């Protein structure tokens, strides 16, 4: 779990952890540099010790982009072996063991994610202000948000979902700076804000109850 505030040395360690994870998931240095639209040398400087003259502090936005990419690749790998197996065998076989698939749809009606892991689908739906349904098909059954949360059956997950949805409402209202102000007021470091309420547990920051209530009140006011 990610520390809420990180000193420069800890931040360098965390950046190296993120890049090592990306490499293991097939996203190498050149791809990372292209993803950030930064020179490869700049990314190397993010990972040098703070005592070095070459060190540069990684901006929160760059770190968030890399962590999001790692999270996306991680969750894609959860389903890939199962999908590959059924693709090779033919989708008419083994109906009894086929996992249930869910689809996240954004507020704009566009499909944003397919997965057999419901918490991940809810996370994407939350981040896009949308909903969960049982498939990509137009006849798919929509799962009300409360019912989807109940299927997961975790109070901590429900809090993370509330935080994501409140943050989305503020972004849509053109008030993203409020998310940062509230987080900083409640003791989060600026490099941790992007991971509050994330489902990838390695770098997750849990929502603080007081910060969550304040964020929801701000989202209600901005709506």
N, C-alpha and C positions, 0 to 999 in steps of 0.2 A: 504494500500500500504506500502511496506517495506521501511524503512529508508535506504538511501544510505550508511550512516556510522552509526554504533551503538556502543555506549559506553558499557562497561561490564554489567552495570545494565540493560540497554535496551536489550542487547543480551540475558541475562538470561530470561527476560520477553518474548522475542520472542521464545526462546527455549521451554518455558513452554506452549506457545500458540500452537506451532507445536505439542508437545506431547499430549496436551489436544484434539486437532483436530484429531490426529491419534487414540486416544482412542475412540472418538465418532464415528469414521469410522470403528471400530472393530480391530484396530491394537494396542494391549495392550503392557505393559512393556516388557514381555518376548519376544514377537515378535520383538519389536524394538531392544532389545539387540541382538537377533539373526541376525537381519538385518544388524547391524553394526559390528557384531562379537566382541562385547565388553561385559564386565561384567555389570549386571544390576546396580551394585553400581556405576560404572563409569558414567552411564547415570544420576543417581541421583545427582552425583557431578556436572554435567553440569548445573543442574537446581537449585543449591544452590546459595545463595547470594554471590556476589564477596567478601564481608567482612568476610565470613566464611573461616576457615582453610581447610574445606573440598571441597571448590570450585575448579573446574577445568574448564578451558576455552574449550568450545566445538570447535573442529577443523572444518574449513569450509567444508571439504569433508563429515564429519559425518552429519552436518546440511543439506547439500545439499541432501544427501541420504534420510533423513527423510522427507524433504519437497517434494522431488520427489514422495515418496511413498504416502504422503498425497494427492498430486495433482492427482496421478493415481487413487486412491480410490475415490476422489471427482468426477472426470469425469466419472468413471465407474457407479457411482450412478445416474448420469444424465439419462442414457439410461436404466438402469436396470428395473425400474417399467414398462416402455413402452414395453420392450422386454418380460417381464414376462406376461403382459396382453395378448399380441398377442400369446405367447406360450400356454396360457391356453385356449384362444378362438379358436385357429386354424388360421394359416396364410392365409387362403383363405377368411377370413372375412374382412370387412371394408377397402377395398383397398383405398377408398377415404381419409381416415384419417391416413394411414400408413406414417410415416415420411421417408424422403429420407435418405438412409444410405451411408456413404462415408468410404473409406478404405485408410489408409496411408501405403505406401509401401516404404521400405528403399532402399538405393542405391544398396544393395545386392539382391534386388528382394524379400525379405521376408516381409510378412505382419506384420505390427507393431501396428496397431490400427484400430478398427471399431467404428464408432460413427455416430449419427445423427447430431452432432454439428460440423459443418464444421471448425470453427476456431481451435478446438482441433485437428482435423485430420491434418490440415495444420501444426500446431505446431509440431506434431510428425514427419510428413514428413520432415519438415525443420531440425529437430534435427538429423534425420537419413540420410539427404542428398538425399531424395527420391521424391516421387510424390504422387498425390491424384488420386484415381479412384472411380468409382461409386459403385463397389461391389468387393467381393473377386473373382468373376468368371473371367475366362481367357478372356471372351468376354467383360469384363467391359470396359467402356469408360474412357480413361485417360483424366484428366482435366489439361490442361496446367497451370503452376503455376500462371501466370498473370491472367488467367481467374478465378482461384480459389480465388485469392486475390480480384478481382473485385466483385465477388459474396458476399464477406464479406462486402465490401464497407466502410472500415475504414482506413483513412490515418495512424492513430496511430498503427493499427494492421499491416499495410504494413511495417512500420518501425521496428516493433518487428520481423516480418518475415525476413526482410533483415538482422537484427542482428543475428538471429539464423542460417541463412544459411552461413553467413560469418564466424561465430564461428565454424561451422561444417567443412568448407573448411580448416580452420587452424588446426583443430584436425586431419583431414585426412592427411594433409601435415606433420604431426608430429611436429607442432608448437603450442601446447596448451598454452605454457607459454606466448606467445604473447597476448593472450586473457586477461590474468591476468595483464600483464604490462600495456596494454592500459587502462584497467578499472581503475587501481590504479592511473595512470597518470591523469585521468579525474575525480578523486575525489570519486570513489566508494570504499567502505570498502571491505575487502577480504571476509567477510561473506555474502555479498550481490551479488557478481558476478554471482553466480549460478542462481539467480532469474531475471537477466536482460533479458527482453523480454519474460518472462513467461506469460502464459494466465490465470493462477490462480491468480485472481486479489488481493486476500488478502495479498500476499507476493511479488507481482510483483515490480520490479524496472524498470522504463522506460529507454529506450536507450537515451543517450544524443546525439544530432546531430553531434557534433564534434567527439565524441568517435565512433559513427557509421561509419562516413566517414573514419576515420583512420583504423578501423577494416576491412572495405571493401577493402581499399587500401592494407593492409597487406595480406589479403586473396588472392587478385589478384596477388600480387607479389610472394606469396608462391605457387600458382597453377602452 
